[in-house]
Amino acid sequence: MTQLLIVYHSRTGGSLQMAQAAADAAGQECETVLKSAQDTGPDDLLAADGYIFCAPENLAAISGVMKDFFDRCYYPVLGELNGRPYAQMICAGSDGQNAARQTARIATGWRLREVQEPLILCTHAQTPEAILAPKSLTEAELAPCRDLGAAIGAGLSLGVF
């Protein structure tokens, strides 16, 4: 059975909600493992057949905890993940593009294959209070996350990827 690994970091809850929505939908299609970035290691990456990386945008970059995950795991799995599919989701206060570019560059180094354009959900949080406030995403905002999870899960289970 194929396995999808969803690695996430969330400080205010937005990215967790996105990752959970994707995991719920993907779980209908294939074995799905949802793990926080701080609890994910090289063995988790090696055990999976595909990936979704989900992180908040912090200061126009991926969150530090997500970057730490990539830093800890990058070299131990280098050359071992070639060709595996991945997608990414970003919970952003503004545009999220730089965070998406950072993840894509890391995935390129791992020789992963992007199978979906980055999904960026913009909360428009622009004040310190709004940025730090707990997020509560709507069903409409989470629907694309479910669609992405279902598509990646189905693609893995059908051998499309």
C-alpha positions in Angstrom: 0.0 0.0 0.0 1.3 3.5 -0.9 1.9 6.0 1.8 1.5 9.8 1.7 3.4 11.8 4.3 2.0 15.2 5.2 4.6 17.3 7.1 3.3 20.5 8.7 4.2 23.3 11.1 1.6 25.6 12.6 1.9 28.3 15.1 -1.6 29.8 15.0 -3.6 26.9 13.7 -4.0 27.8 10.0 -1.5 25.4 8.6 -2.6 22.6 10.9 -6.2 23.0 9.7 -5.0 22.9 6.1 -2.8 19.8 6.7 -5.6 18.0 8.5 -8.1 18.7 5.7 -5.7 17.3 3.2 -5.0 14.3 5.4 -8.7 13.5 5.9 -9.3 13.5 2.1 -6.1 11.7 1.3 -6.8 9.0 3.9 -9.8 8.0 1.7 -7.4 7.1 -1.1 -4.2 5.8 0.5 -2.4 5.3 3.8 -1.8 8.8 5.1 0.6 9.9 7.8 0.2 13.4 9.3 3.3 14.5 11.3 4.5 17.8 12.7 7.7 19.0 11.3 9.5 18.8 14.7 8.5 15.1 15.0 9.4 14.1 11.4 12.8 12.6 10.5 14.6 11.0 7.6 13.1 7.6 8.3 9.6 9.1 7.9 10.6 10.5 4.5 12.1 7.2 3.3 9.0 5.3 4.3 6.7 7.4 2.2 5.9 7.3 -1.5 4.8 11.0 -1.7 4.6 14.2 0.3 2.7 17.3 1.1 4.6 20.0 2.9 2.4 22.5 4.7 3.8 25.6 6.5 3.0 29.1 7.4 4.7 32.0 5.8 6.7 33.9 8.5 8.5 37.1 7.5 8.2 36.2 3.8 9.8 32.8 4.3 8.8 29.3 5.5 8.6 29.0 9.2 11.7 28.3 11.2 10.4 25.0 12.4 9.7 23.8 8.9 13.2 25.0 7.8 14.6 23.1 10.7 12.9 19.9 9.5 14.4 20.4 6.0 17.8 21.2 7.5 17.8 18.0 9.7 16.5 15.7 7.0 18.1 17.1 3.8 21.5 15.3 3.7 20.4 12.0 5.3 18.0 11.4 2.5 19.8 13.1 -0.4 19.7 10.9 -3.4 17.1 8.5 -1.9 13.8 10.4 -2.8 14.4 11.0 -6.5 11.3 11.2 -8.5 8.8 10.9 -5.7 5.8 13.3 -6.0 5.2 16.2 -3.8 2.9 19.2 -3.3 2.9 22.1 -0.9 0.5 24.3 1.0 1.3 27.7 2.5 -0.8 29.6 5.0 0.2 33.2 4.3 -0.6 36.6 5.7 0.3 38.3 2.5 1.4 36.5 -0.7 3.3 33.4 0.3 5.3 33.2 -2.9 8.7 33.4 -1.3 7.9 30.6 1.1 6.6 28.5 -1.8 9.8 29.2 -3.7 12.0 28.1 -0.7 10.2 24.8 -0.4 10.4 24.2 -4.2 14.1 24.8 -4.2 14.6 22.3 -1.4 12.4 19.8 -3.2 14.4 20.3 -6.4 17.6 19.4 -4.5 15.9 16.2 -3.4 14.9 15.6 -7.0 11.2 15.4 -6.0 8.6 15.8 -8.7 6.1 18.6 -8.2 2.6 17.3 -9.1 0.6 20.3 -8.1 1.1 24.0 -8.1 1.6 25.4 -4.6 -1.6 26.0 -2.8 -1.4 29.4 -1.0 -4.2 30.4 1.4 -3.9 34.1 2.2 -5.4 35.1 5.6 -4.6 38.8 4.9 -3.3 39.1 8.5 -1.2 42.3 8.4 -1.1 43.7 12.0 0.8 42.1 14.8 -2.5 41.2 16.6 -3.9 39.6 13.4 -0.7 37.7 12.6 -0.4 36.2 16.1 -4.1 35.5 16.5 -5.4 31.9 16.4 -6.7 31.2 12.9 -10.1 29.6 12.1 -10.3 28.8 8.4 -13.7 28.4 6.7 -15.0 25.3 4.9 -14.6 27.2 1.7 -10.9 28.0 2.5 -10.3 24.3 3.4 -12.0 22.8 0.3 -8.9 23.3 -1.9 -6.8 21.6 0.7 -9.2 18.6 0.7 -9.1 18.5 -3.1 -5.3 18.6 -3.1 -5.1 15.7 -0.5 -7.6 13.6 -2.4 -5.8 14.2 -5.7 -2.4 13.3 -4.4 -3.8 10.3 -2.5 -5.6 9.0 -5.5 -2.6 9.6 -7.8 -0.4 7.6 -5.4 -2.9 4.7 -5.0 -3.5 4.5 -8.7 0.2 4.6 -9.6 -0.2 7.8 -11.6 2.8 9.3 -9.9 
